[in-house]
């Protein structure tokens, strides 16, 4: 069973930066695509970034140009560098594969709070 552990969240002022990490127990070499999701209060979970080995990255329009996803297969870790943060980026952030099927269980997520 794969275990997903997200970390790196916190409280930051608008315009600031954070780097999130997702540690995956077991090798991620065999997992072709990984993604970062977020869920804001009262809203559905949304995919904000994904990375596919040998293909590249993809981003939601709301984060394009501000967020960068990367992966280190040797460390079984996926990262999300978030710059120029906005209050609307406030959410719990999770990592998982882009779907439609998901790795279970989901991790606990990491809370990002952006103050104005």
URHUHU-V350200 format. One line per field, one symbol per residue. burial: 1 if it has 16 or more other ideal C-beta (glycine too) atoms within 10 Angstrom, else 0. A space follows every 50 residues. Layout:
BEGIN
burial: ???
END
This chain:
BEGIN
burial: 01010111100100000101111100010010011111000000001111 10000001100010001110100001111101001000111111111100 0010001011010100
END
